[in-house]
Amino acid sequence: MAGNISRSLETTDSILSDEQYIITEGALCLVRGTLACLGVAANIVNVKTFMTMGLKDAMTICFLSLSLSDLGYLLTVICRATSFAFMTAESLSQFCVWFPVEPYGVYIYFGHAGRIPYIMSNITTTFLAVVRCLCVAKPLLFKNMFGKRITLIVLTVSVTFSVVSYLPVLVYMGMTSQNVPGSNVTRPTLWISPKREGVKDVVWAMRDAFVPFATQVIILICLLVLTSRLRSAYIFRQKLTIRALVPERPKSTDRLESGSGVPCTEIKGIGGKDLQVVQQVVLISVVYVFCNTPTILVNFVGVIEPQFSIEKLYKNLYLTMTGVKHLCQTINASFNIFIYSRYNSKYRKTLLSN
């Protein structure tokens, strides 16, 4: 098994050669690793700042949870980038250079382990979008429904689902002591049970295929509603500014604004702190949709082209596209600090005071 795993880069991909794959994935790992280091620092700042702010409301709890799951994912990205560098060094030296633990095994294992915190981030982002969408669309009905208790229950279910749904895959793989090819030395090397592929297919269909697609659709619907309401709120505030300059006869605030189709009482509810929260959620959702799209595309191509898989004809192309997918996911997990700093006045004030 050790020999098969360590020489896994030897393929017959007719589109992308082994050397091209190593160069491309090496460059992607360098970029992902650099971004992940910056993202880890940013999310540590996020966690510290949200803890200092106090977990007094549901949104702050969600933002803290999102920062923690992003932090966990980025740590696995750094481990993968480092292990790929070691794996390349072994491969290029024809195993004249080797390490106490098989780098390829670490690379694959942390790739699977990283799915757990990333799915947690997906579900948390979706929850944020749904909550804000409902509160903006029907504020009187939903504004006070999603408190700390409901939020903690949803986040707990999210963590449980993320761990339990992928635990069967991790159970059927691990690092066991095996011989290094061409030597009498043993080292911890990736072990994969024959039963793992069947389990992985079920998990992939349920989680890696369904969850990204479902969350993408839900968040897109929420974005349409939120951006529409933000536009209506902007138009309403512009009209108020004009009325302040040109006095008019008072009108009922319960009437529908011309062309908006939304009662003024509801539009005026998006202001101050609520407006900041909506802006944060919209931007986080936009970044998520952009960065999640490659995941859906990779899954879709895998369905229509059976050879586009890790053990099939287009293995190198599949691995390279997966690397691009992971780069987008790294971006998604790294840049929320800029959104919080720009659109969360309490976060900005707490951050600057520390």
C-alpha positions in Angstrom: 0.0 0.0 0.0 2.8 2.4 0.9 4.4 2.1 -2.6 1.0 2.6 -4.3 0.2 5.7 -2.3 3.7 7.3 -2.6 3.8 6.8 -6.4 0.2 8.0 -6.9 1.4 10.9 -9.0 2.2 8.4 -11.8 -0.9 8.5 -14.1 -2.0 8.3 -17.7 -4.0 11.5 -17.8 -4.3 12.5 -21.5 -5.0 16.2 -20.8 -2.6 17.1 -18.0 0.8 15.4 -17.5 2.2 14.5 -14.0 4.8 17.2 -14.3 2.2 19.8 -15.2 0.0 18.7 -12.3 2.9 18.9 -9.8 3.8 22.4 -11.0 0.2 23.6 -11.0 -0.8 22.1 -7.7 2.5 23.4 -6.2 1.6 26.9 -7.2 -1.9 26.5 -5.9 -0.6 25.2 -2.6 1.7 28.1 -2.3 -1.1 30.6 -2.9 -3.5 28.7 -0.6 -1.0 28.3 2.1 -0.1 32.0 2.1 -3.8 33.1 2.1 -4.5 30.5 4.8 -1.8 32.0 7.1 -3.2 35.4 6.6 -6.7 34.0 7.1 -5.8 32.2 10.3 -4.5 35.5 11.8 -7.6 37.3 10.6 -10.0 34.8 12.1 -8.1 34.7 15.4 -8.6 38.5 15.5 -12.3 37.9 14.7 -12.7 35.4 17.5 -11.0 37.6 20.0 -13.0 40.6 19.0 -16.4 38.9 19.1 -15.6 37.4 22.5 -14.7 40.8 23.7 -17.9 42.3 22.3 -19.9 39.7 24.3 -22.2 37.0 23.0 -25.4 39.0 23.7 -27.3 38.5 20.4 -27.8 35.7 17.9 -25.9 37.5 15.1 -22.7 37.9 17.1 -22.9 34.2 18.1 -23.2 33.2 14.4 -20.3 35.4 13.3 -18.2 33.9 16.1 -19.2 30.4 15.0 -18.4 31.2 11.4 -14.9 32.6 12.4 -14.2 29.4 14.4 -15.1 27.0 11.6 -13.2 29.1 9.0 -10.2 29.0 11.3 -10.4 25.2 11.6 -10.6 24.9 7.8 -7.7 27.2 7.2 -5.5 25.2 9.6 -6.1 22.1 7.4 -5.2 24.1 4.3 -1.8 25.0 5.8 -1.2 21.4 6.8 -2.0 20.3 3.2 0.2 22.9 1.6 3.1 21.9 3.8 2.7 18.2 3.2 2.4 18.7 -0.6 5.8 20.5 -0.5 7.3 17.6 1.4 5.6 15.1 -1.0 7.1 17.0 -4.0 10.5 16.9 -2.5 10.3 13.1 -2.0 9.0 12.6 -5.6 11.6 14.8 -7.3 14.5 13.2 -5.4 13.3 9.7 -6.3 12.9 9.2 -2.5 16.5 10.0 -1.7 14.9 12.5 0.6 12.0 11.2 2.7 10.3 12.2 5.9 9.4 10.4 9.1 5.6 10.6 8.2 4.4 10.0 4.7 3.5 13.5 3.3 1.0 12.2 0.8 -1.0 10.5 3.6 -1.0 13.7 5.6 -2.1 15.6 2.4 -5.0 13.3 1.7 -6.1 12.9 5.3 -6.3 16.6 6.1 -8.1 17.2 2.8 -10.9 15.0 4.1 -10.7 16.3 7.6 -11.0 19.9 6.3 -14.5 19.1 4.9 -15.9 19.0 8.4 -15.3 22.7 9.4 -16.0 23.9 5.8 -19.5 22.3 5.8 -20.0 24.0 9.2 -19.2 27.3 7.6 -21.6 26.6 4.7 -24.5 25.8 7.0 -23.7 28.8 9.3 -23.6 31.2 6.3 -26.9 29.7 5.0 -28.5 30.2 8.4 -27.3 33.8 8.5 -28.8 34.5 5.1 -32.1 32.8 5.9 -32.5 34.6 9.2 -31.8 38.0 7.8 -34.0 37.4 4.8 -37.0 36.4 7.0 -36.4 39.3 9.4 -36.3 41.8 6.5 -39.1 40.4 4.5 -41.5 39.9 7.5 -40.0 41.9 10.4 -43.1 41.8 12.6 -43.3 38.0 12.4 -39.7 37.0 12.5 -37.7 39.8 14.1 -37.8 38.3 17.7 -38.1 34.6 16.7 -34.4 33.9 16.2 -32.9 34.5 19.6 -29.8 33.0 21.2 -31.5 29.7 22.1 -32.7 28.9 18.5 -29.3 30.0 17.2 -27.4 27.7 19.6 -29.6 24.8 18.7 -29.1 25.3 14.9 -25.3 25.7 15.4 -25.2 22.5 17.5 -27.1 20.6 14.9 -24.7 22.0 12.3 -21.7 20.8 14.1 -23.2 17.4 14.8 -24.2 16.9 11.1 -20.8 18.0 9.9 -18.9 15.6 12.1 -21.3 12.6 11.9 -21.8 12.8 8.2 -18.1 12.5 7.5 -16.9 10.4 10.4 -17.5 7.1 8.5 -15.0 8.2 5.8 -12.3 9.0 8.3 -12.9 5.8 10.2 -12.0 3.7 7.1 -8.7 5.6 6.6 -5.7 6.4 8.8 -1.9 6.5 9.2 -0.4 3.1 10.0 3.2 1.9 10.2 4.3 0.6 6.8 7.6 0.1 4.9 9.1 2.9 2.9 9.6 1.7 -0.7 13.1 0.6 -1.5 14.3 0.6 2.2 13.9 -1.4 5.4 12.5 1.6 7.2 8.9 1.9 8.4 6.9 5.1 8.9 3.3 6.1 9.4 1.7 5.8 5.9 -1.8 6.4 4.6 -4.0 3.3 5.0 -7.4 3.1 3.2 -9.9 0.3 3.9 -11.5 -1.4 0.8 -14.8 -0.5 2.4 -14.1 3.2 2.3 -15.1 3.8 -1.4 -18.6 2.5 -0.9 -19.0 4.7 2.2 -17.5 7.7 0.5 -19.9 7.4 -2.4 -22.9 7.6 0.0 -21.3 10.5 1.9 -20.5 12.4 -1.3 -24.0 12.1 -2.6 -25.5 13.2 0.7 -23.1 15.9 1.7 -20.5 17.0 -0.8 -23.0 17.1 -3.7 -26.3 18.0 -2.1 -25.2 20.5 0.6 -23.2 22.9 -1.6 -26.0 22.9 -4.2 -28.8 23.3 -1.7 -27.0 26.1 0.2 -26.2 27.9 -3.1 -29.9 27.9 -4.2 -31.1 29.0 -0.7 -28.5 31.8 -0.4 -29.2 33.0 -4.0 -32.9 33.3 -3.1 -32.1 35.2 0.1 -29.8 37.5 -1.8 -32.5 38.4 -4.2 -34.8 39.3 -1.4 -32.2 41.2 0.7 -30.8 43.2 -2.2 -34.3 44.2 -3.3 -35.1 45.4 0.2 -31.8 47.3 0.5 -32.6 49.0 -2.8 -36.1 49.9 -1.5 -34.6 51.2 1.7 -32.1 53.3 -0.2 -34.9 54.8 -2.4 -37.0 55.5 0.7 -34.1 57.4 2.4 -33.5 59.4 -0.7 -37.1 60.5 -0.8 -37.0 61.4 2.9 -34.0 63.6 2.2 -35.8 65.3 -0.7 -38.9 65.9 1.5 -36.7 67.4 4.2 -35.4 70.0 1.7 -38.8 70.5 0.1 -41.6 70.4 2.7 -44.7 68.5 1.7 -48.1 67.7 3.1 -47.6 64.8 5.7 -48.5 61.4 4.3 -49.4 58.2 6.2 -46.3 56.0 6.8 -48.5 53.0 6.2 -49.0 53.7 2.6 -47.1 51.9 -0.1 -44.2 53.9 -1.6 -44.7 54.4 -5.3 -43.0 51.6 -7.2 -41.6 49.9 -4.1 -44.4 47.5 -3.4 -43.3 47.5 0.3 -44.9 49.2 3.2 -42.8 52.2 4.5 -43.1 50.9 8.0 -41.2 47.7 7.0 -38.6 49.6 4.8 -37.8 52.0 7.6 -37.1 49.0 9.8 -33.8 48.5 7.9 -31.7 51.2 9.5 -28.9 51.6 11.9 -27.7 48.3 13.4 -30.2 46.2 11.3 -28.9 47.8 8.1 -25.3 47.0 9.1 -26.2 43.4 9.8 -28.0 43.0 6.5 -25.0 44.5 4.6 -22.6 42.1 6.3 -24.8 39.1 5.5 -25.3 40.2 1.9 -21.5 40.6 1.3 -20.7 37.3 3.1 -23.3 35.6 1.0 -22.0 37.1 -2.3 -18.5 35.9 -1.5 -19.9 32.5 -0.6 -21.8 32.1 -3.8 -18.8 33.1 -5.9 -16.4 30.8 -4.0 -18.9 27.9 -3.9 -19.6 27.9 -7.6 -16.4 25.9 -8.5 -17.4 23.2 -6.1 -20.7 22.8 -7.9 -19.0 22.8 -11.3 -16.5 20.1 -10.2 -19.4 17.9 -8.9 -21.4 18.5 -12.1 -18.5 17.5 -14.4 -17.9 14.4 -12.3 -21.5 13.4 -12.9 -21.5 13.8 -16.7 -18.0 12.5 -17.2 -17.2 9.3 -15.2 -13.5 9.5 -16.1 -13.2 12.8 -14.2 -12.3 11.3 -10.9 -9.3 10.7 -8.6 -8.7 7.1 -9.8 -9.8 7.5 -13.5 -8.4 8.7 -16.8 -8.6 12.5 -16.0 -7.2 12.2 -12.5 -4.7 15.0 -12.8 -7.3 17.4 -14.3 -9.7 16.4 -11.5 -7.1 17.1 -8.9 -6.1 20.4 -10.4 -9.7 21.6 -10.6 -10.2 20.4 -7.0 -7.1 22.5 -6.1 -8.8 25.6 -7.7 -12.0 24.7 -5.8 -10.0 24.7 -2.5 -8.4 28.0 -3.4 -11.8 29.6 -3.7 -12.8 28.0 -0.4 -9.7 29.4 1.2 -10.6 32.9 -0.1 -14.1 32.5 1.3 -12.7 31.6 4.8 -10.1 34.3 4.9 -11.7 37.7 4.1 -14.7 38.2 6.4 -12.6 40.4 8.6 -12.7 43.2 6.0 -16.5 42.9 5.8 -16.8 43.1 9.6 -14.4 46.0 9.8 -16.3 48.0 7.1 -19.9 47.3 8.0 -19.9 46.5 11.8 -19.4 49.7 13.8 -19.3 47.8 17.1 -16.8 45.3 15.8 -14.6 48.1 14.5 -14.8 50.1 17.7 -13.9 47.0 19.8 -11.1 46.0 17.4 -9.5 49.5 17.6 -9.8 49.7 21.3 -7.9 46.5 21.9 
